[in-house]
């Protein structure tokens, strides 16, 4: 393992994030900011001809600092555009903030929107269509990883620019595996193997767990289950669009959760954000963490000798999930829209993307960025980073569907009830299906 880097780890609020689906239904957004209503907006053009745009970036600490350095460089190469990073809130609260802003008519030019919230936000007529922007961008659209494209495409139109990309894999504490005499997992292992290994690595007397799972029932709990469902042939929303597509597959996936709970081999984190789960892992009291590349800087700083394995599967085929987030552009007049398009295009170009990935903890948006020397060097120096990047080849994303938050919430409650032993997988899935199907029948 390479020695820990001195750079601080990515801030947790940035990552609490894509793992939360939007909890709000944005019915008000579709009719928000009707022309002639709300606060008056200027065209952003100053007396010197410079256009100022407002960016609600959603970041804190390390990620904010990294973005600030990029913005400074943008100013040097684009002296006629000024990006104001003031205002806004952390990403966790962005949906509510943007909803209120659209209703009042005083909204930013660009906001950091979770991919799972985009379908609802994009119902607003103030959201700018970026199809032509990405079509003429320096990085060819087809060169982006499929999850980055899929997360921002609704009904064949590109409604935002990809901002961040990641994937799930399993990070293992090599010391605990060696102490137990258990071989480190490799590509092609199965969920039954995961359950068995977690049980063998659990030591109740020592307070040590085989693995962990967020127990709050939010998106952090849910998105770890989708790869199982996809691998089993299910989908989040059925082909008819009016019901879930994971009836039988959801029950089978929940049986994995039930097995971990029955064996008491899983640490159940009772608080949002998974902070406690990661603390248990970093302290050496958990053998395996299902997580993403954002956690690697923390793991390296802790001095852990670790190994990264792809997610297990039922089929033996590679499968994982990516949770891309977006830069969503809003219409504050033609000059500000033009400036915002220029900025998000510049930010996604390989040279800037790789800086953002390395300094703030994510994966390259495109294969061009992946091929750059700086990313290749980062991959050589960071154990497991290549595994996360390769996982993008088989990664899928959650659907850009307005009802997704309600589907996620229903499945999250099912996962929590199974983790806590309050319900069987079959009963929990039945309740989930009733609630999710009802949400899917609501006209959007």
C-alpha positions as CSV (number, residue, x, y, z in Angstrom):
1,X,0.0,0.0,0.0
2,X,1.2,3.5,-0.8
3,X,1.9,5.7,2.2
4,X,-0.9,8.1,3.3
5,X,-1.1,11.4,1.5
6,X,-0.8,14.6,3.4
7,X,-3.8,16.1,1.6
8,X,-7.0,16.2,3.7
9,X,-9.8,13.8,2.9
10,X,-12.9,14.8,1.0
11,X,-15.5,16.4,3.1
12,X,-18.2,14.1,4.2
13,X,-21.2,16.4,3.5
14,X,-20.2,16.2,-0.2
15,X,-20.7,12.5,-0.1
16,X,-23.7,12.1,2.1
17,X,-25.3,13.1,-0.9
18,X,-26.0,11.1,-4.0
19,X,-26.8,8.5,-1.5
20,X,-29.8,10.4,-0.4
21,X,-32.6,10.6,-2.9
22,X,-34.6,13.8,-3.0
23,X,-37.2,13.6,-0.2
24,X,-39.4,16.3,-1.7
25,X,-41.9,16.1,-4.5
26,X,-41.4,19.2,-6.6
27,X,-44.8,19.7,-7.9
28,X,-44.4,23.4,-7.4
29,X,-41.3,23.6,-9.4
30,X,-43.0,22.8,-12.7
31,X,-44.9,26.0,-12.5
32,X,-42.3,28.0,-10.6
33,X,-40.7,31.3,-11.7
34,X,-43.4,32.2,-14.3
35,X,-42.2,35.0,-16.4
36,X,-43.2,38.3,-14.9
37,X,-43.4,36.9,-11.4
38,X,-40.9,36.9,-8.6
39,X,-37.7,38.9,-8.2
40,X,-36.3,40.9,-11.1
41,X,-33.1,39.5,-12.5
42,X,-30.4,41.6,-14.2
43,X,-28.5,40.3,-17.2
44,X,-25.3,39.9,-15.2
45,X,-23.3,42.2,-17.5
46,X,-21.3,44.9,-15.7
47,X,-20.2,48.3,-17.0
48,X,-16.9,46.7,-18.1
49,X,-18.7,44.0,-20.2
50,X,-17.9,41.2,-17.8
51,X,-20.8,38.7,-17.1
52,X,-21.2,37.5,-13.5
53,X,-22.9,34.1,-12.9
54,X,-23.9,32.7,-9.5
55,X,-22.8,29.1,-8.6
56,X,-24.4,27.2,-5.8
57,X,-21.7,24.6,-5.5
58,X,-22.8,22.5,-2.6
59,X,-19.3,21.7,-1.4
60,X,-17.4,22.2,1.8
61,X,-13.8,21.9,3.1
62,X,-11.5,20.1,0.7
63,X,-14.0,19.9,-2.3
64,X,-14.8,23.6,-1.9
65,X,-11.1,24.5,-1.9
66,X,-10.5,22.4,-5.0
67,X,-13.4,24.0,-6.8
68,X,-12.2,27.5,-5.8
69,X,-8.8,26.9,-7.3
70,X,-10.5,25.8,-10.6
71,X,-12.7,28.8,-10.6
72,X,-9.6,31.0,-10.2
73,X,-8.0,29.4,-13.2
74,X,-11.2,29.8,-15.2
75,X,-11.2,33.6,-14.4
76,X,-7.6,33.8,-15.7
77,X,-8.5,32.1,-19.0
78,X,-12.0,33.8,-19.3
79,X,-11.6,37.3,-18.1
80,X,-15.0,38.4,-19.3
81,X,-16.8,35.9,-17.1
82,X,-17.0,36.0,-13.3
83,X,-18.2,33.0,-11.2
84,X,-19.6,34.0,-7.8
85,X,-19.3,31.0,-5.4
86,X,-21.2,32.7,-2.7
87,X,-24.7,31.7,-1.6
88,X,-26.3,28.3,-1.8
89,X,-26.1,25.5,0.8
90,X,-24.4,22.1,1.2
91,X,-25.4,19.5,-1.3
92,X,-27.6,17.7,1.2
93,X,-30.0,20.7,1.4
94,X,-29.7,21.9,-2.2
95,X,-33.0,20.4,-3.4
96,X,-35.0,22.4,-0.9
97,X,-33.0,25.5,-1.5
98,X,-33.4,25.4,-5.2
99,X,-37.1,24.6,-5.0
100,X,-37.7,27.7,-2.9
101,X,-35.5,29.8,-5.2
102,X,-37.4,28.7,-8.3
103,X,-40.7,29.6,-6.5
104,X,-39.4,33.0,-5.6
105,X,-37.8,33.7,-9.0
106,X,-34.4,34.4,-7.4
107,X,-32.4,31.3,-8.4
108,X,-28.7,30.8,-9.3
109,X,-27.2,30.3,-12.7
110,X,-25.7,26.9,-11.8
111,X,-26.5,24.5,-8.9
112,X,-25.0,21.2,-7.8
113,X,-28.0,18.8,-8.0
114,X,-27.9,15.2,-7.1
115,X,-28.6,12.9,-10.1
116,X,-31.6,11.3,-8.3
117,X,-33.2,14.8,-8.0
118,X,-32.7,16.0,-11.6
119,X,-35.9,14.6,-13.0
120,X,-37.9,16.6,-10.6
121,X,-35.9,19.8,-10.8
122,X,-35.8,19.6,-14.6
123,X,-39.6,20.0,-14.7
124,X,-39.1,23.7,-14.2
125,X,-39.1,25.7,-17.4
126,X,-36.1,27.6,-16.0
127,X,-33.8,24.6,-16.3
128,X,-31.6,25.0,-19.5
129,X,-31.4,22.2,-22.0
130,X,-27.7,21.4,-22.5
131,X,-28.0,19.0,-25.4
132,X,-26.4,21.4,-27.8
133,X,-23.7,22.4,-25.3
134,X,-22.5,18.8,-24.8
135,X,-22.7,18.2,-28.5
136,X,-20.2,20.9,-29.2
137,X,-18.1,20.5,-26.1
138,X,-14.3,19.8,-26.2
139,X,-14.9,16.3,-24.8
140,X,-17.0,14.2,-27.3
141,X,-20.2,13.2,-25.6
142,X,-19.8,9.5,-26.4
143,X,-16.4,9.6,-24.7
144,X,-18.1,10.1,-21.3
145,X,-18.7,6.9,-19.3
146,X,-22.2,5.7,-19.8
147,X,-23.3,6.4,-16.2
148,X,-22.3,10.1,-16.6
149,X,-24.4,10.4,-19.8
150,X,-27.4,8.4,-18.4
151,X,-27.6,10.4,-15.2
152,X,-28.2,13.7,-17.0
153,X,-30.4,12.5,-20.0
154,X,-34.1,12.7,-19.7
155,X,-36.4,11.8,-22.6
156,X,-33.5,12.0,-25.0
157,X,-32.4,15.5,-23.9
158,X,-29.4,16.5,-21.8
159,X,-30.8,18.5,-18.9
160,X,-27.6,19.0,-16.9
161,X,-23.8,18.6,-17.1
162,X,-22.2,15.7,-15.3
163,X,-20.4,16.9,-12.2
164,X,-19.1,13.9,-10.4
165,X,-18.8,10.2,-11.0
166,X,-18.1,7.2,-8.7
167,X,-18.9,3.5,-8.2
168,X,-19.3,1.0,-5.4
169,X,-16.8,-1.7,-4.5
170,X,-15.8,-3.5,-1.3
171,X,-12.8,-2.2,0.7
172,X,-11.2,-4.9,2.9
173,X,-9.0,-4.6,6.0
174,X,-6.1,-6.9,5.0
175,X,-4.9,-7.3,8.6
176,X,-8.3,-8.7,9.7
177,X,-8.4,-11.1,6.7
178,X,-4.9,-12.3,7.4
179,X,-5.5,-12.8,11.1
180,X,-8.5,-15.0,10.3
181,X,-6.7,-16.9,7.5
182,X,-9.2,-15.9,4.9
183,X,-8.1,-15.2,1.3
184,X,-8.9,-11.7,0.0
185,X,-11.9,-11.6,-2.3
186,X,-11.4,-11.4,-6.1
187,X,-13.5,-10.5,-9.1
188,X,-16.2,-13.0,-9.6
189,X,-17.0,-13.7,-6.0
190,X,-20.7,-14.1,-5.0
191,X,-23.0,-12.7,-2.4
192,X,-23.1,-16.0,-0.6
193,X,-19.3,-15.7,-0.3
194,X,-19.8,-12.2,1.1
195,X,-22.2,-13.5,3.7
196,X,-19.9,-16.3,4.7
197,X,-16.8,-14.1,4.9
198,X,-18.7,-11.5,7.0
199,X,-19.8,-14.2,9.4
200,X,-16.3,-15.6,9.8
201,X,-14.8,-12.2,10.4
202,X,-17.3,-11.2,13.0
203,X,-16.1,-11.4,16.7
204,X,-18.8,-10.4,19.0
205,X,-16.6,-10.5,22.1
206,X,-14.1,-8.1,20.4
207,X,-16.8,-5.9,19.1
208,X,-15.8,-6.6,15.5
209,X,-18.1,-6.9,12.6
210,X,-17.8,-8.5,9.2
211,X,-19.4,-5.5,7.4
212,X,-21.7,-2.6,7.8
213,X,-24.9,-1.1,6.4
214,X,-26.6,2.3,6.8
215,X,-29.7,1.7,8.9
216,X,-31.6,5.0,8.4
217,X,-33.6,3.9,5.4
218,X,-32.5,6.8,3.2
219,X,-30.7,6.7,-0.1
220,X,-27.5,5.7,1.6
221,X,-29.2,2.5,2.6
222,X,-30.9,1.9,-0.7
223,X,-28.4,2.4,-3.4
224,X,-26.3,-0.5,-2.1
225,X,-29.2,-2.9,-3.0
226,X,-29.8,-1.8,-6.6
227,X,-26.8,-3.7,-8.0
228,X,-28.2,-6.9,-6.6
229,X,-31.6,-6.3,-8.1
230,X,-30.1,-5.5,-11.5
231,X,-27.8,-8.5,-11.4
232,X,-30.9,-10.7,-10.8
233,X,-32.6,-9.3,-13.9
234,X,-34.9,-6.8,-12.1
235,X,-35.2,-3.0,-12.6
236,X,-36.2,-0.1,-10.4
237,X,-39.2,0.8,-12.5
238,X,-41.1,-1.8,-14.6
239,X,-41.5,-1.5,-18.4
240,X,-45.0,-0.3,-18.0
241,X,-43.8,2.7,-16.0
242,X,-46.6,2.1,-13.5
243,X,-45.1,-0.4,-11.1
244,X,-41.8,-1.4,-9.7
245,X,-39.6,-3.9,-11.7
246,X,-38.1,-5.7,-8.7
247,X,-40.8,-7.8,-7.1
248,X,-39.1,-11.2,-6.9
249,X,-35.6,-9.7,-7.3
250,X,-36.1,-7.3,-4.4
251,X,-37.0,-10.2,-2.1
252,X,-33.9,-12.1,-3.0
253,X,-31.7,-9.1,-2.5
254,X,-33.3,-8.5,0.9
255,X,-32.5,-12.1,1.9
256,X,-28.8,-11.1,1.7
257,X,-29.5,-8.3,4.2
258,X,-31.5,-10.7,6.4
259,X,-28.7,-13.2,6.4
260,X,-26.2,-10.5,7.6
261,X,-28.6,-9.4,10.3
262,X,-29.4,-12.9,11.4
263,X,-25.6,-13.7,11.7
264,X,-25.1,-10.3,13.6
265,X,-22.2,-9.8,11.2
266,X,-23.3,-6.3,10.1
267,X,-22.8,-3.0,12.0
268,X,-26.1,-1.1,11.5
269,X,-25.4,2.7,11.5
270,X,-28.3,4.4,13.1
271,X,-27.4,7.9,12.0
272,X,-27.6,9.6,8.5
273,X,-24.4,10.0,6.6
274,X,-22.7,6.7,7.6
275,X,-20.1,8.5,9.7
276,X,-20.3,6.0,12.5
277,X,-20.1,3.0,10.1
278,X,-16.9,4.5,8.6
279,X,-15.4,5.2,12.0
280,X,-15.9,1.6,13.0
281,X,-14.2,0.5,9.8
282,X,-11.3,2.9,10.2
283,X,-10.8,1.9,13.8
284,X,-10.2,-1.7,12.7
285,X,-13.5,-3.1,14.0
286,X,-15.0,-3.9,10.7
287,X,-13.5,-6.1,8.0
288,X,-15.4,-5.0,4.8
289,X,-17.0,-1.7,3.8
290,X,-19.1,-1.4,0.7
291,X,-18.1,2.1,-0.3
292,X,-16.8,4.4,-3.1
293,X,-13.5,6.1,-4.0
294,X,-14.3,9.1,-1.9
295,X,-13.4,7.0,1.2
296,X,-9.9,6.1,0.0
297,X,-8.2,9.2,1.3
298,X,-9.6,8.7,4.8
299,X,-8.5,5.0,4.7
300,X,-5.0,5.9,3.6
301,X,-4.7,8.6,6.3
302,X,-5.7,6.0,8.9
303,X,-2.7,3.9,7.8
304,X,-4.9,0.9,7.0
305,X,-3.4,-1.8,4.8
306,X,-6.4,-2.4,2.5
307,X,-7.6,-4.2,-0.6
308,X,-10.4,-3.2,-3.0
309,X,-12.5,-5.9,-4.6
310,X,-15.4,-5.5,-7.0
311,X,-18.9,-5.9,-5.7
312,X,-20.0,-9.5,-5.3
313,X,-22.8,-10.7,-7.6
314,X,-25.3,-13.6,-7.9
315,X,-24.3,-14.4,-11.5
316,X,-20.6,-13.9,-11.5
317,X,-20.9,-11.1,-14.0
318,X,-19.5,-7.7,-12.9
319,X,-22.2,-5.3,-11.7
320,X,-22.1,-2.0,-9.7
321,X,-23.9,1.3,-9.3
322,X,-22.7,4.8,-10.0
323,X,-24.3,7.9,-8.4
324,X,-23.4,10.8,-10.7
325,X,-24.3,14.3,-9.6
326,X,-24.9,17.3,-11.9
327,X,-24.2,20.9,-12.6
328,X,-27.7,22.1,-13.5
329,X,-28.0,25.4,-15.4
330,X,-30.9,27.9,-14.9
331,X,-32.1,30.6,-17.3
332,X,-31.3,34.1,-16.0
333,X,-31.1,35.6,-19.5
334,X,-29.1,34.9,-22.6
335,X,-25.8,36.4,-21.5
336,X,-25.8,34.6,-18.2
337,X,-26.9,31.3,-19.8
338,X,-24.1,31.6,-22.4
339,X,-21.5,32.2,-19.6
340,X,-22.9,29.3,-17.5
341,X,-22.7,27.0,-20.5
342,X,-19.1,28.1,-21.0
343,X,-18.1,27.4,-17.4
344,X,-19.7,23.9,-17.1
345,X,-18.2,22.9,-20.5
346,X,-14.7,24.1,-19.3
347,X,-15.1,22.4,-16.0
348,X,-15.8,19.0,-17.6
349,X,-12.8,19.1,-20.0
350,X,-10.3,16.3,-19.1
351,X,-7.6,18.6,-17.7
352,X,-10.0,20.3,-15.2
353,X,-11.9,17.1,-14.6
354,X,-8.8,15.2,-13.5
355,X,-7.8,18.0,-11.1
356,X,-11.3,17.8,-9.6
357,X,-11.1,14.0,-9.3
358,X,-7.7,13.9,-7.7
359,X,-8.1,16.8,-5.4
360,X,-11.7,16.2,-4.3
361,X,-12.1,12.4,-4.6
362,X,-14.1,11.0,-7.5
363,X,-13.6,9.2,-10.8
364,X,-12.9,10.6,-14.3
365,X,-16.1,11.6,-16.3
366,X,-14.6,10.5,-19.6
367,X,-12.1,8.0,-21.0
368,X,-10.0,11.0,-22.2
369,X,-9.6,12.2,-18.6
370,X,-8.8,8.6,-17.5
371,X,-6.0,8.5,-20.0
372,X,-4.3,11.6,-18.8
373,X,-0.9,11.2,-17.1
374,X,-2.0,12.8,-13.8
375,X,-4.9,10.2,-13.5
376,X,-2.6,7.4,-14.4
377,X,-0.1,8.5,-11.8
378,X,-2.9,8.7,-9.2
379,X,-4.0,5.2,-10.1
380,X,-0.5,3.8,-9.7
381,X,-0.1,5.5,-6.3
382,X,-3.5,4.7,-4.9
383,X,-4.3,1.1,-4.1
384,X,-7.7,0.1,-5.4
385,X,-8.4,3.1,-7.5
386,X,-8.1,1.1,-10.7
387,X,-10.7,-1.3,-9.4
388,X,-13.2,1.5,-8.9
389,X,-12.4,3.0,-12.3
390,X,-12.8,-0.4,-14.1
391,X,-16.2,-0.9,-12.3
392,X,-17.5,2.0,-14.4
393,X,-17.5,-0.4,-17.4
394,X,-20.5,-2.3,-15.8
395,X,-22.0,0.5,-13.7
396,X,-25.6,1.5,-14.0
397,X,-27.5,4.5,-12.6
398,X,-30.8,5.1,-11.0
399,X,-33.5,6.2,-13.4
400,X,-34.2,9.9,-14.0
401,X,-37.8,9.5,-13.0
402,X,-39.9,12.0,-10.9
403,X,-41.2,9.2,-8.7
404,X,-37.8,7.8,-7.8
405,X,-37.6,9.5,-4.4
406,X,-40.8,7.8,-3.3
407,X,-39.7,4.4,-4.7
408,X,-36.4,4.8,-2.8
409,X,-38.1,5.8,0.4
410,X,-40.3,2.7,0.3
411,X,-37.4,0.4,-0.3
412,X,-35.4,2.1,2.4
413,X,-38.1,1.4,4.9
414,X,-38.0,-2.2,3.8
415,X,-34.3,-2.5,4.2
416,X,-34.4,-1.0,7.7
417,X,-37.2,-3.3,8.8
418,X,-35.2,-6.3,7.6
419,X,-31.9,-5.1,9.1
420,X,-33.5,-4.6,12.5
421,X,-35.4,-8.0,12.4
422,X,-38.8,-6.4,12.3
423,X,-39.9,-8.0,9.1
424,X,-39.1,-10.8,6.7
425,X,-37.8,-10.0,3.2
426,X,-41.1,-11.1,1.7
427,X,-43.3,-9.0,4.0
428,X,-41.0,-6.0,3.7
429,X,-41.0,-6.2,-0.1
430,X,-44.8,-6.5,-0.2
431,X,-45.2,-3.3,1.8
432,X,-42.5,-1.6,-0.3
433,X,-44.3,-2.6,-3.5
434,X,-47.7,-1.3,-2.3
435,X,-46.2,2.1,-1.5
436,X,-43.9,2.4,-4.5
437,X,-46.6,1.3,-7.0
438,X,-49.0,3.9,-5.5
439,X,-46.4,6.6,-6.1
440,X,-45.8,5.5,-9.7
441,X,-49.5,5.8,-10.5
442,X,-49.6,9.5,-9.5
443,X,-49.6,11.7,-12.7
444,X,-46.4,13.8,-13.0
